[in-house]
Amino acid sequence: MPRCLKCGKSRDLIKLERHRIWVCRECYPWFFEKQVERAIEEKNMFTRDERVAVAVSGGKDSLALLHVLARKGYNPKPFFIDLGIEPYTRHARKIVEDVTGSLGLELEVYDLKKERGAGIPEVARATRIPPCSICGAVKRQAMNIMAKRLECNVLATGHNLDDEVAFVFSNVIDWNLEQLARQKPVLEPGQGMVKKVKPLYRVTDREVELYVDVLGLNVVKEECPLSRKAKSVDYKRVWDEIESTRRNAKWSFYSGFLKRLQPVLEERFQEKVRLVECEKCGEPTTEGRKICLVCGFFERVKNSTTQ
Amino acid sequence: MPRCLKCGKSRDLIKLERHRIWVCRECYPWFFEKQVERAIEEKNMFTRDERVAVAVSGGKDSLALLHVLARKGYNPKPFFIDLGIEPYTRHARKIVEDVTGSLGLELEVYDLKKERGAGIPEVARATRIPPCSICGAVKRQAMNIMAKRLECNVLATGHNLDDEVAFVFSNVIDWNLEQLARQKPVLEPGQGMVKKVKPLYRVTDREVELYVDVLGLNVVKEECPLSRKAKSVDYKRVWDEIESTRRNAKWSFYSGFLKRLQPVLEERFQEKVRLVECEKCGEPTTEGRKICLVCGFFERVKNSTTQ
């Protein structure tokens, strides 16, 4: 009869196939948090003394991450990026405010409308660029800005193993070697970018869902109304299929990538990407550009409204 | 109304989705052969003056390849490897003898029992090694030996695009970078190995099936009775799925691999593999071994029967 790895009881067991173990629901948070702590420690992401900026969208991953850090005695500084996609954003913001409140944490907000004068829907309408492309660039920049505002040297995001596998996989399908060269759970700081870490890179979608479920957390379940069916969703399905026939295939693939291909590519493509300061906002942007992608978007919004 | 790309007729059309064209059944061989010729010429595989050893198993791919070469004025020298897997081998050999006879070509045979004293089933039984592992090594060596016996400087095999995609993919999943570094449609000769080429690398499983069907060729349809469900079959299904959502995904993946990752890996891992002559049979084997894998197998067969 299977028993819980930690307490030995046989009730309310959860089977963790890829680890070949059983844990009861009560002990599951212990197991999950241990995985996250291991990632943080093994990769020297941050210590308990460091202020860690945490990008919290309200989805299961970022909220799980925030809880682990709070519960395990780290020093998380959560922030929310208000993208003005109503009523979706308002709903997410409310959830994040409630959660951070209940954890006794102060929540900082980067409000795109206040900072830049328009939300994602207006930018998409004015520029006719797909909203996900705009949103990606805006969030990347906002995260960097917020980490600095919160006086944090490190920024943590909720990317989990399924995300990382899908990302590597999609860049393998297209052979984006430069992207692959930079794909790591820890990106060291430099050229105006703070250190970025992914403490959930060892845990899967399903394991995060279980954690959220066991802790009874309220999370945003809706998809963003502007998002199209992303390519990475299909790749996640492909990987669920592969994992169903080969135990722990996702982890083998991602950890193998980090051990084998990533170092080869990093060596080959290192320092190919140089960043310079945007002449308008001062944030880092690719060499050769005068202004950053985000400033470019909002210039176009301004021009479209003054015409 | 769709029309045949070549003759303009609208009857018996075949849709080639990934090329965005229609061809009628009558003109299909022209299209297929053009793809193969293009592969041969672009990659400098061989000329019409060169003797080309062709490994013919009796399956759709090798028989399609042999037909293209014969019909397009190349100089193919077919050979069959008799592995002694009865009654499967006998059936395949009969088909290959018929086909080569009808093409007016002489067929050479490498008979494993005559050459080495035992067939695959006996070796598998004596060594307890999985038959596919034995067979792979035996065939690789037999092909090299036969190319030299037939006085050919180049050896052609029937690997098609689906095979290449599945092979690259499975080596990506496991991050076998050394294998990937050597994965090309043309392997230059050296260290006792003849030049190896894959003239079907631009055409898919389905396109080969169509060619065989249109020409009305009799091919071996049975699976080898010793083969287990190979991993690469699952990967082929994964790729059929990806191709169904992204047009020409297989070709993009494989050609992208050849353009982008393969050269990086070849540079990184070049000359890592050194071959030496087997002390028993003289064929190339990995540095550090005294005798080759195949001689090793048959030593074990001999020991098991003398005990």
Interface residues (C-beta under 8 A of the other chain):
Chain A: V172 I173 D174 W175 L177 D234 V238 E241 I242 T245 A249 S252 F253 G256 F257 K259 R260 L261 V264 L265 R268
Chain B: V172 I173 D174 W175 L177 D234 V238 E241 I242 T245 A249 S252 F253 G256 F257 K259 R260 L261 V264 L265 R268
